[in-house]
Amino acid sequence: MKLLLVLMLTALPLYCYAITDCSVFNGMIEKTLDPSVSPTEYVKLLQPFVYDEENALGLMQFKQCFLNQNAETLNNIQKMMELLSEGPFCAGY
C-alpha cells in the first residue's frame, strides 16, 4: 500500500506537467487531503479519470490511506504539495 501511495504522489506532479491547467491538480490534492471526503465521494469527484472498476477500487484505497493518517501528516503532505505546485513544473500555470 505504501508503494501505491508513493507512485500516486509521484504521478500527480507529472500529470500537472503534462496538462495546461494546474487547477485540476490542485483540486485533486485538496480532495485527497480533505478528511471530510469519503472514498466513494472521492471516486465520484474524479470520475473523468476513472476508466473501470479496478481504477475506482485503487482510488478508494488511495483515499483510505490518507484517511488513516493523522492531522500532522496531512498538514506535512499539504506543505510538500504546495512546494511542488509552486515549483518549475506548475509555476507557469
Gaussian input, Z-matrix of N, CA and C with variables (Angstrom, degrees):
# hf/3-21g

backbone

0 1
 N
 C     1     B1
 C     2     B2     1     A1
 N     3     B3     2     A2     1     D1
 C     4     B4     3     A3     2     D2
 C     5     B5     4     A4     3     D3
 N     6     B6     5     A5     4     D4
 C     7     B7     6     A6     5     D5
 C     8     B8     7     A7     6     D6
 N     9     B9     8     A8     7     D7
 C    10    B10     9     A9     8     D8
 C    11    B11    10    A10     9     D9
 N    12    B12    11    A11    10    D10
 C    13    B13    12    A12    11    D11
 C    14    B14    13    A13    12    D12
 N    15    B15    14    A14    13    D13
 C    16    B16    15    A15    14    D14
 C    17    B17    16    A16    15    D15
 N    18    B18    17    A17    16    D16
 C    19    B19    18    A18    17    D17
 C    20    B20    19    A19    18    D18
 N    21    B21    20    A20    19    D19
 C    22    B22    21    A21    20    D20
 C    23    B23    22    A22    21    D21
 N    24    B24    23    A23    22    D22
 C    25    B25    24    A24    23    D23
 C    26    B26    25    A25    24    D24
 N    27    B27    26    A26    25    D25
 C    28    B28    27    A27    26    D26
 C    29    B29    28    A28    27    D27
 N    30    B30    29    A29    28    D28
 C    31    B31    30    A30    29    D29
 C    32    B32    31    A31    30    D30
 N    33    B33    32    A32    31    D31
 C    34    B34    33    A33    32    D32
 C    35    B35    34    A34    33    D33
 N    36    B36    35    A35    34    D34
 C    37    B37    36    A36    35    D35
 C    38    B38    37    A37    36    D36
 N    39    B39    38    A38    37    D37
 C    40    B40    39    A39    38    D38
 C    41    B41    40    A40    39    D39
 N    42    B42    41    A41    40    D40
 C    43    B43    42    A42    41    D41
 C    44    B44    43    A43    42    D42
 N    45    B45    44    A44    43    D43
 C    46    B46    45    A45    44    D44
 C    47    B47    46    A46    45    D45
 N    48    B48    47    A47    46    D46
 C    49    B49    48    A48    47    D47
 C    50    B50    49    A49    48    D48
 N    51    B51    50    A50    49    D49
 C    52    B52    51    A51    50    D50
 C    53    B53    52    A52    51    D51
 N    54    B54    53    A53    52    D52
 C    55    B55    54    A54    53    D53
 C    56    B56    55    A55    54    D54
 N    57    B57    56    A56    55    D55
 C    58    B58    57    A57    56    D56
 C    59    B59    58    A58    57    D57
 N    60    B60    59    A59    58    D58
 C    61    B61    60    A60    59    D59
 C    62    B62    61    A61    60    D60
 N    63    B63    62    A62    61    D61
 C    64    B64    63    A63    62    D62
 C    65    B65    64    A64    63    D63
 N    66    B66    65    A65    64    D64
 C    67    B67    66    A66    65    D65
 C    68    B68    67    A67    66    D66
 N    69    B69    68    A68    67    D67
 C    70    B70    69    A69    68    D68
 C    71    B71    70    A70    69    D69
 N    72    B72    71    A71    70    D70
 C    73    B73    72    A72    71    D71
 C    74    B74    73    A73    72    D72
 N    75    B75    74    A74    73    D73
 C    76    B76    75    A75    74    D74
 C    77    B77    76    A76    75    D75
 N    78    B78    77    A77    76    D76
 C    79    B79    78    A78    77    D77
 C    80    B80    79    A79    78    D78
 N    81    B81    80    A80    79    D79
 C    82    B82    81    A81    80    D80
 C    83    B83    82    A82    81    D81
 N    84    B84    83    A83    82    D82
 C    85    B85    84    A84    83    D83
 C    86    B86    85    A85    84    D84
 N    87    B87    86    A86    85    D85
 C    88    B88    87    A87    86    D86
 C    89    B89    88    A88    87    D87
 N    90    B90    89    A89    88    D88
 C    91    B91    90    A90    89    D89
 C    92    B92    91    A91    90    D90
 N    93    B93    92    A92    91    D91
 C    94    B94    93    A93    92    D92
 C    95    B95    94    A94    93    D93
 N    96    B96    95    A95    94    D94
 C    97    B97    96    A96    95    D95
 C    98    B98    97    A97    96    D96
 N    99    B99    98    A98    97    D97
 C   100   B100    99    A99    98    D98
 C   101   B101   100   A100    99    D99
 N   102   B102   101   A101   100   D100
 C   103   B103   102   A102   101   D101
 C   104   B104   103   A103   102   D102
 N   105   B105   104   A104   103   D103
 C   106   B106   105   A105   104   D104
 C   107   B107   106   A106   105   D105
 N   108   B108   107   A107   106   D106
 C   109   B109   108   A108   107   D107
 C   110   B110   109   A109   108   D108
 N   111   B111   110   A110   109   D109
 C   112   B112   111   A111   110   D110
 C   113   B113   112   A112   111   D111
 N   114   B114   113   A113   112   D112
 C   115   B115   114   A114   113   D113
 C   116   B116   115   A115   114   D114
 N   117   B117   116   A116   115   D115
 C   118   B118   117   A117   116   D116
 C   119   B119   118   A118   117   D117
 N   120   B120   119   A119   118   D118
 C   121   B121   120   A120   119   D119
 C   122   B122   121   A121   120   D120
 N   123   B123   122   A122   121   D121
 C   124   B124   123   A123   122   D122
 C   125   B125   124   A124   123   D123
 N   126   B126   125   A125   124   D124
 C   127   B127   126   A126   125   D125
 C   128   B128   127   A127   126   D126
 N   129   B129   128   A128   127   D127
 C   130   B130   129   A129   128   D128
 C   131   B131   130   A130   129   D129
 N   132   B132   131   A131   130   D130
 C   133   B133   132   A132   131   D131
 C   134   B134   133   A133   132   D132
 N   135   B135   134   A134   133   D133
 C   136   B136   135   A135   134   D134
 C   137   B137   136   A136   135   D135
 N   138   B138   137   A137   136   D136
 C   139   B139   138   A138   137   D137
 C   140   B140   139   A139   138   D138
 N   141   B141   140   A140   139   D139
 C   142   B142   141   A141   140   D140
 C   143   B143   142   A142   141   D141
 N   144   B144   143   A143   142   D142
 C   145   B145   144   A144   143   D143
 C   146   B146   145   A145   144   D144
 N   147   B147   146   A146   145   D145
 C   148   B148   147   A147   146   D146
 C   149   B149   148   A148   147   D147
 N   150   B150   149   A149   148   D148
 C   151   B151   150   A150   149   D149
 C   152   B152   151   A151   150   D150
 N   153   B153   152   A152   151   D151
 C   154   B154   153   A153   152   D152
 C   155   B155   154   A154   153   D153
 N   156   B156   155   A155   154   D154
 C   157   B157   156   A156   155   D155
 C   158   B158   157   A157   156   D156
 N   159   B159   158   A158   157   D157
 C   160   B160   159   A159   158   D158
 C   161   B161   160   A160   159   D159
 N   162   B162   161   A161   160   D160
 C   163   B163   162   A162   161   D161
 C   164   B164   163   A163   162   D162
 N   165   B165   164   A164   163   D163
 C   166   B166   165   A165   164   D164
 C   167   B167   166   A166   165   D165
 N   168   B168   167   A167   166   D166
 C   169   B169   168   A168   167   D167
 C   170   B170   169   A169   168   D168
 N   171   B171   170   A170   169   D169
 C   172   B172   171   A171   170   D170
 C   173   B173   172   A172   171   D171
 N   174   B174   173   A173   172   D172
 C   175   B175   174   A174   173   D173
 C   176   B176   175   A175   174   D174
 N   177   B177   176   A176   175   D175
 C   178   B178   177   A177   176   D176
 C   179   B179   178   A178   177   D177
 N   180   B180   179   A179   178   D178
 C   181   B181   180   A180   179   D179
 C   182   B182   181   A181   180   D180
 N   183   B183   182   A182   181   D181
 C   184   B184   183   A183   182   D182
 C   185   B185   184   A184   183   D183
 N   186   B186   185   A185   184   D184
 C   187   B187   186   A186   185   D185
 C   188   B188   187   A187   186   D186
 N   189   B189   188   A188   187   D187
 C   190   B190   189   A189   188   D188
 C   191   B191   190   A190   189   D189
 N   192   B192   191   A191   190   D190
 C   193   B193   192   A192   191   D191
 C   194   B194   193   A193   192   D192
 N   195   B195   194   A194   193   D193
 C   196   B196   195   A195   194   D194
 C   197   B197   196   A196   195   D195
 N   198   B198   197   A197   196   D196
 C   199   B199   198   A198   197   D197
 C   200   B200   199   A199   198   D198
 N   201   B201   200   A200   199   D199
 C   202   B202   201   A201   200   D200
 C   203   B203   202   A202   201   D201
 N   204   B204   203   A203   202   D202
 C   205   B205   204   A204   203   D203
 C   206   B206   205   A205   204   D204
 N   207   B207   206   A206   205   D205
 C   208   B208   207   A207   206   D206
 C   209   B209   208   A208   207   D207
 N   210   B210   209   A209   208   D208
 C   211   B211   210   A210   209   D209
 C   212   B212   211   A211   210   D210
 N   213   B213   212   A212   211   D211
 C   214   B214   213   A213   212   D212
 C   215   B215   214   A214   213   D213
 N   216   B216   215   A215   214   D214
 C   217   B217   216   A216   215   D215
 C   218   B218   217   A217   216   D216
 N   219   B219   218   A218   217   D217
 C   220   B220   219   A219   218   D218
 C   221   B221   220   A220   219   D219
 N   222   B222   221   A221   220   D220
 C   223   B223   222   A222   221   D221
 C   224   B224   223   A223   222   D222
 N   225   B225   224   A224   223   D223
 C   226   B226   225   A225   224   D224
 C   227   B227   226   A226   225   D225
 N   228   B228   227   A227   226   D226
 C   229   B229   228   A228   227   D227
 C   230   B230   229   A229   228   D228
 N   231   B231   230   A230   229   D229
 C   232   B232   231   A231   230   D230
 C   233   B233   232   A232   231   D231
 N   234   B234   233   A233   232   D232
 C   235   B235   234   A234   233   D233
 C   236   B236   235   A235   234   D234
 N   237   B237   236   A236   235   D235
 C   238   B238   237   A237   236   D236
 C   239   B239   238   A238   237   D237
 N   240   B240   239   A239   238   D238
 C   241   B241   240   A240   239   D239
 C   242   B242   241   A241   240   D240
 N   243   B243   242   A242   241   D241
 C   244   B244   243   A243   242   D242
 C   245   B245   244   A244   243   D243
 N   246   B246   245   A245   244   D244
 C   247   B247   246   A246   245   D245
 C   248   B248   247   A247   246   D246
 N   249   B249   248   A248   247   D247
 C   250   B250   249   A249   248   D248
 C   251   B251   250   A250   249   D249
 N   252   B252   251   A251   250   D250
 C   253   B253   252   A252   251   D251
 C   254   B254   253   A253   252   D252
 N   255   B255   254   A254   253   D253
 C   256   B256   255   A255   254   D254
 C   257   B257   256   A256   255   D255
 N   258   B258   257   A257   256   D256
 C   259   B259   258   A258   257   D257
 C   260   B260   259   A259   258   D258
 N   261   B261   260   A260   259   D259
 C   262   B262   261   A261   260   D260
 C   263   B263   262   A262   261   D261
 N   264   B264   263   A263   262   D262
 C   265   B265   264   A264   263   D263
 C   266   B266   265   A265   264   D264
 N   267   B267   266   A266   265   D265
 C   268   B268   267   A267   266   D266
 C   269   B269   268   A268   267   D267
 N   270   B270   269   A269   268   D268
 C   271   B271   270   A270   269   D269
 C   272   B272   271   A271   270   D270
 N   273   B273   272   A272   271   D271
 C   274   B274   273   A273   272   D272
 C   275   B275   274   A274   273   D273
 N   276   B276   275   A275   274   D274
 C   277   B277   276   A276   275   D275
 C   278   B278   277   A277   276   D276

   B1=1.4408
   B2=1.5313
   B3=1.3239
   B4=1.4656
   B5=1.5287
   B6=1.3185
   B7=1.4568
   B8=1.5275
   B9=1.3266
   B10=1.4655
   B11=1.5229
   B12=1.3241
   B13=1.4576
   B14=1.5233
   B15=1.3236
   B16=1.4630
   B17=1.5242
   B18=1.3234
   B19=1.4620
   B20=1.5235
   B21=1.3352
   B22=1.4664
   B23=1.5279
   B24=1.3327
   B25=1.4657
   B26=1.5225
   B27=1.3008
   B28=1.4605
   B29=1.5214
   B30=1.3115
   B31=1.4626
   B32=1.5258
   B33=1.3183
   B34=1.4702
   B35=1.5273
   B36=1.3449
   B37=1.4754
   B38=1.5248
   B39=1.3229
   B40=1.4684
   B41=1.5213
   B42=1.3274
   B43=1.4620
   B44=1.5206
   B45=1.3169
   B46=1.4703
   B47=1.5201
   B48=1.3102
   B49=1.4507
   B50=1.5228
   B51=1.3171
   B52=1.4583
   B53=1.5187
   B54=1.3251
   B55=1.4586
   B56=1.5137
   B57=1.3052
   B58=1.4582
   B59=1.5184
   B60=1.3106
   B61=1.4567
   B62=1.5239
   B63=1.3179
   B64=1.4626
   B65=1.5218
   B66=1.3261
   B67=1.4592
   B68=1.5287
   B69=1.3289
   B70=1.4661
   B71=1.5274
   B72=1.2955
   B73=1.4570
   B74=1.5278
   B75=1.3217
   B76=1.4640
   B77=1.5241
   B78=1.3124
   B79=1.4621
   B80=1.5159
   B81=1.3382
   B82=1.4620
   B83=1.5209
   B84=1.3173
   B85=1.4673
   B86=1.5253
   B87=1.3256
   B88=1.4705
   B89=1.5196
   B90=1.3151
   B91=1.4672
   B92=1.5295
   B93=1.3226
   B94=1.4614
   B95=1.5188
   B96=1.3211
   B97=1.4598
   B98=1.5259
   B99=1.3123
   B100=1.4697
   B101=1.5310
   B102=1.3414
   B103=1.4664
   B104=1.5276
   B105=1.3187
   B106=1.4622
   B107=1.5286
   B108=1.3358
   B109=1.4655
   B110=1.5292
   B111=1.3165
   B112=1.4593
   B113=1.5304
   B114=1.3322
   B115=1.4719
   B116=1.5333
   B117=1.3322
   B118=1.4639
   B119=1.5248
   B120=1.3310
   B121=1.4619
   B122=1.5300
   B123=1.3254
   B124=1.4603
   B125=1.5307
   B126=1.3229
   B127=1.4686
   B128=1.5257
   B129=1.3286
   B130=1.4694
   B131=1.5245
   B132=1.3364
   B133=1.4677
   B134=1.5295
   B135=1.3223
   B136=1.4622
   B137=1.5264
   B138=1.3173
   B139=1.4676
   B140=1.5328
   B141=1.3401
   B142=1.4701
   B143=1.5333
   B144=1.3317
   B145=1.4554
   B146=1.5304
   B147=1.3242
   B148=1.4665
   B149=1.5183
   B150=1.3277
   B151=1.4554
   B152=1.5231
   B153=1.3216
   B154=1.4595
   B155=1.5273
   B156=1.3031
   B157=1.4690
   B158=1.5254
   B159=1.3057
   B160=1.4656
   B161=1.5290
   B162=1.3405
   B163=1.4612
   B164=1.5225
   B165=1.3200
   B166=1.4693
   B167=1.5243
   B168=1.3213
   B169=1.4582
   B170=1.5272
   B171=1.3148
   B172=1.4636
   B173=1.5189
   B174=1.3425
   B175=1.4665
   B176=1.5218
   B177=1.3109
   B178=1.4647
   B179=1.5354
   B180=1.3199
   B181=1.4588
   B182=1.5313
   B183=1.3262
   B184=1.4613
   B185=1.5256
   B186=1.3272
   B187=1.4651
   B188=1.5231
   B189=1.3361
   B190=1.4639
   B191=1.5264
   B192=1.3283
   B193=1.4712
   B194=1.5237
   B195=1.3156
   B196=1.4596
   B197=1.5182
   B198=1.3250
   B199=1.4556
   B200=1.5244
   B201=1.3166
   B202=1.4626
   B203=1.5239
   B204=1.3271
   B205=1.4648
   B206=1.5263
   B207=1.3327
   B208=1.4650
   B209=1.5294
   B210=1.3179
   B211=1.4753
   B212=1.5248
   B213=1.3209
   B214=1.4645
   B215=1.5293
   B216=1.3066
   B217=1.4648
   B218=1.5240
   B219=1.3310
   B220=1.4683
   B221=1.5272
   B222=1.3161
   B223=1.4625
   B224=1.5306
   B225=1.3271
   B226=1.4693
   B227=1.5267
   B228=1.3121
   B229=1.4661
   B230=1.5339
   B231=1.3267
   B232=1.4677
   B233=1.5290
   B234=1.3166
   B235=1.4673
   B236=1.5265
   B237=1.3406
   B238=1.4548
   B239=1.5299
   B240=1.3291
   B241=1.4563
   B242=1.5231
   B243=1.3220
   B244=1.4680
   B245=1.5173
   B246=1.3306
   B247=1.4622
   B248=1.5209
   B249=1.3231
   B250=1.4636
   B251=1.5252
   B252=1.3407
   B253=1.4592
   B254=1.5261
   B255=1.3147
   B256=1.4683
   B257=1.5152
   B258=1.3256
   B259=1.4610
   B260=1.5188
   B261=1.3023
   B262=1.4770
   B263=1.5271
   B264=1.3274
   B265=1.4655
   B266=1.5243
   B267=1.3202
   B268=1.4592
   B269=1.5229
   B270=1.3088
   B271=1.4639
   B272=1.5289
   B273=1.3078
   B274=1.4490
   B275=1.5041
   B276=1.3380
   B277=1.4582
   B278=1.4802
   A1=110.85
   A2=116.12
   A3=118.86
   A4=110.67
   A5=116.33
   A6=119.73
   A7=110.47
   A8=116.86
   A9=120.87
   A10=110.39
   A11=117.03
   A12=121.83
   A13=110.55
   A14=117.15
   A15=121.33
   A16=110.62
   A17=117.02
   A18=120.18
   A19=111.91
   A20=116.76
   A21=119.54
   A22=110.95
   A23=117.68
   A24=120.13
   A25=111.16
   A26=117.30
   A27=121.11
   A28=110.72
   A29=116.46
   A30=120.95
   A31=112.45
   A32=118.69
   A33=120.58
   A34=113.15
   A35=120.11
   A36=117.84
   A37=112.70
   A38=117.05
   A39=120.02
   A40=110.78
   A41=116.21
   A42=120.49
   A43=109.78
   A44=116.14
   A45=120.53
   A46=110.29
   A47=116.71
   A48=120.99
   A49=111.44
   A50=116.97
   A51=121.75
   A52=113.00
   A53=118.48
   A54=121.15
   A55=109.82
   A56=115.73
   A57=119.52
   A58=112.59
   A59=117.81
   A60=120.26
   A61=109.75
   A62=116.35
   A63=120.02
   A64=112.51
   A65=118.20
   A66=119.02
   A67=110.77
   A68=117.11
   A69=121.05
   A70=108.91
   A71=115.94
   A72=122.17
   A73=110.92
   A74=116.95
   A75=120.88
   A76=111.43
   A77=117.74
   A78=121.03
   A79=111.79
   A80=115.68
   A81=119.88
   A82=110.63
   A83=116.33
   A84=120.57
   A85=110.08
   A86=116.51
   A87=120.26
   A88=111.15
   A89=117.46
   A90=121.23
   A91=111.39
   A92=116.87
   A93=120.36
   A94=110.69
   A95=116.94
   A96=121.08
   A97=113.70
   A98=118.17
   A99=122.10
   A100=110.15
   A101=117.60
   A102=119.27
   A103=113.71
   A104=118.43
   A105=120.25
   A106=112.72
   A107=117.20
   A108=121.97
   A109=108.57
   A110=116.85
   A111=121.63
   A112=110.00
   A113=117.58
   A114=119.31
   A115=113.28
   A116=117.37
   A117=120.24
   A118=110.74
   A119=116.44
   A120=120.70
   A121=110.64
   A122=116.38
   A123=121.99
   A124=110.70
   A125=116.06
   A126=120.51
   A127=110.06
   A128=117.54
   A129=120.41
   A130=111.24
   A131=116.97
   A132=120.81
   A133=111.63
   A134=115.61
   A135=120.53
   A136=112.65
   A137=116.92
   A138=122.42
   A139=113.83
   A140=120.06
   A141=118.55
   A142=113.56
   A143=116.91
   A144=120.94
   A145=112.31
   A146=117.21
   A147=122.12
   A148=108.16
   A149=116.35
   A150=120.60
   A151=114.25
   A152=116.68
   A153=119.39
   A154=109.79
   A155=115.31
   A156=121.42
   A157=111.66
   A158=117.11
   A159=121.04
   A160=110.88
   A161=116.71
   A162=120.40
   A163=111.06
   A164=116.01
   A165=120.60
   A166=110.48
   A167=116.73
   A168=120.61
   A169=110.78
   A170=117.07
   A171=121.31
   A172=111.76
   A173=116.49
   A174=119.93
   A175=111.62
   A176=117.25
   A177=120.10
   A178=110.17
   A179=116.99
   A180=120.33
   A181=110.98
   A182=115.75
   A183=121.00
   A184=110.50
   A185=116.96
   A186=121.07
   A187=110.48
   A188=117.07
   A189=120.41
   A190=110.93
   A191=117.51
   A192=120.41
   A193=110.36
   A194=116.97
   A195=120.73
   A196=111.54
   A197=117.61
   A198=120.10
   A199=111.68
   A200=116.99
   A201=121.34
   A202=113.15
   A203=117.70
   A204=121.35
   A205=110.99
   A206=115.30
   A207=118.78
   A208=110.19
   A209=116.25
   A210=121.84
   A211=111.70
   A212=117.71
   A213=120.67
   A214=111.13
   A215=116.66
   A216=120.85
   A217=110.71
   A218=116.95
   A219=120.19
   A220=111.10
   A221=117.09
   A222=121.31
   A223=110.78
   A224=116.79
   A225=120.63
   A226=111.60
   A227=117.06
   A228=120.82
   A229=109.67
   A230=116.63
   A231=120.60
   A232=110.32
   A233=117.25
   A234=121.01
   A235=110.93
   A236=116.56
   A237=120.59
   A238=111.07
   A239=116.77
   A240=120.49
   A241=111.20
   A242=117.57
   A243=120.31
   A244=110.43
   A245=116.97
   A246=120.42
   A247=111.22
   A248=116.96
   A249=120.44
   A250=111.72
   A251=116.48
   A252=118.96
   A253=112.35
   A254=117.25
   A255=120.66
   A256=111.59
   A257=116.63
   A258=122.08
   A259=112.68
   A260=116.35
   A261=121.08
   A262=113.81
   A263=118.71
   A264=119.99
   A265=111.82
   A266=117.80
   A267=120.70
   A268=113.45
   A269=118.30
   A270=121.04
   A271=112.41
   A272=118.44
   A273=121.37
   A274=115.12
   A275=118.06
   A276=120.59
   A277=109.51
   D1=-37.43
   D2=178.72
   D3=-64.92
   D4=-34.86
   D5=177.55
   D6=-63.66
   D7=-41.58
   D8=176.99
   D9=-59.72
   D10=-43.77
   D11=179.83
   D12=-61.07
   D13=-45.95
   D14=179.48
   D15=-62.96
   D16=-43.16
   D17=-179.70
   D18=-64.55
   D19=-41.32
   D20=179.38
   D21=-66.32
   D22=-42.55
   D23=179.19
   D24=-67.06
   D25=-28.27
   D26=176.00
   D27=-74.57
   D28=-37.87
   D29=-176.49
   D30=-73.26
   D31=-31.74
   D32=-175.75
   D33=-62.18
   D34=-46.58
   D35=176.65
   D36=-63.03
   D37=-34.56
   D38=177.29
   D39=-65.74
   D40=-38.29
   D41=176.17
   D42=-61.47
   D43=-43.22
   D44=178.86
   D45=-60.42
   D46=-42.19
   D47=179.75
   D48=-63.84
   D49=-34.01
   D50=-175.37
   D51=-79.42
   D52=-22.31
   D53=-178.73
   D54=-102.95
   D55=171.45
   D56=-178.08
   D57=-102.79
   D58=2.45
   D59=-176.64
   D60=-133.23
   D61=101.27
   D62=-178.77
   D63=-75.97
   D64=-6.13
   D65=176.38
   D66=-65.89
   D67=-31.01
   D68=175.01
   D69=-63.07
   D70=-46.27
   D71=178.54
   D72=-59.93
   D73=-48.12
   D74=-179.22
   D75=-64.12
   D76=-37.75
   D77=177.35
   D78=-64.78
   D79=-39.30
   D80=177.53
   D81=-63.43
   D82=-41.71
   D83=179.88
   D84=-63.88
   D85=-45.40
   D86=-180.00
   D87=-58.63
   D88=-46.05
   D89=-179.32
   D90=-68.79
   D91=-33.35
   D92=178.73
   D93=-66.06
   D94=-40.88
   D95=-176.57
   D96=-86.71
   D97=-12.16
   D98=-177.75
   D99=-76.33
   D100=113.27
   D101=-177.90
   D102=-70.54
   D103=-12.10
   D104=179.18
   D105=-83.02
   D106=-9.80
   D107=178.74
   D108=-91.16
   D109=120.51
   D110=179.66
   D111=-76.77
   D112=160.98
   D113=177.10
   D114=-58.33
   D115=-38.39
   D116=179.13
   D117=-66.04
   D118=-44.03
   D119=178.32
   D120=-64.83
   D121=-36.69
   D122=179.02
   D123=-60.03
   D124=-44.88
   D125=179.11
   D126=-64.07
   D127=-39.99
   D128=178.24
   D129=-63.08
   D130=-38.88
   D131=179.34
   D132=-66.34
   D133=-31.98
   D134=-178.52
   D135=-100.29
   D136=19.58
   D137=-176.26
   D138=-51.32
   D139=-37.11
   D140=179.23
   D141=-62.17
   D142=-19.29
   D143=-177.61
   D144=-103.48
   D145=1.46
   D146=-177.79
   D147=-101.44
   D148=119.64
   D149=-175.20
   D150=-102.56
   D151=-20.79
   D152=179.04
   D153=-159.04
   D154=178.52
   D155=-177.31
   D156=-64.10
   D157=-33.68
   D158=179.49
   D159=-64.92
   D160=-41.16
   D161=175.92
   D162=-63.29
   D163=-42.49
   D164=-179.99
   D165=-62.00
   D166=-42.83
   D167=179.00
   D168=-63.95
   D169=-41.53
   D170=177.44
   D171=-61.45
   D172=-42.78
   D173=178.16
   D174=-66.07
   D175=-37.17
   D176=178.33
   D177=-64.82
   D178=-41.40
   D179=177.86
   D180=-67.28
   D181=-39.52
   D182=177.23
   D183=-59.71
   D184=-47.50
   D185=179.37
   D186=-63.06
   D187=-40.01
   D188=-179.64
   D189=-62.15
   D190=-33.09
   D191=176.29
   D192=-58.16
   D193=-41.73
   D194=179.98
   D195=-73.04
   D196=-34.11
   D197=177.21
   D198=-66.55
   D199=-25.14
   D200=179.71
   D201=-81.36
   D202=-6.69
   D203=-177.86
   D204=-88.40
   D205=155.31
   D206=176.77
   D207=-82.53
   D208=171.11
   D209=-175.31
   D210=-62.65
   D211=-36.62
   D212=-179.63
   D213=-64.00
   D214=-43.03
   D215=178.92
   D216=-64.15
   D217=-44.32
   D218=178.52
   D219=-62.45
   D220=-38.46
   D221=177.88
   D222=-64.29
   D223=-41.95
   D224=177.93
   D225=-64.76
   D226=-39.71
   D227=177.56
   D228=-64.61
   D229=-41.46
   D230=178.62
   D231=-60.15
   D232=-44.56
   D233=178.67
   D234=-61.48
   D235=-42.99
   D236=179.12
   D237=-61.86
   D238=-43.87
   D239=-178.91
   D240=-67.47
   D241=-34.61
   D242=175.64
   D243=-62.97
   D244=-42.18
   D245=177.62
   D246=-62.93
   D247=-40.90
   D248=178.28
   D249=-65.01
   D250=-42.47
   D251=-177.40
   D252=-72.70
   D253=-19.85
   D254=175.77
   D255=-90.36
   D256=-3.71
   D257=-178.21
   D258=-76.90
   D259=-171.28
   D260=-173.77
   D261=-66.19
   D262=-25.39
   D263=-178.37
   D264=-68.90
   D265=-43.60
   D266=-174.16
   D267=-109.09
   D268=-1.85
   D269=-174.89
   D270=-58.15
   D271=-35.26
   D272=-177.54
   D273=-80.36
   D274=-1.60
   D275=-174.36
   D276=-111.42

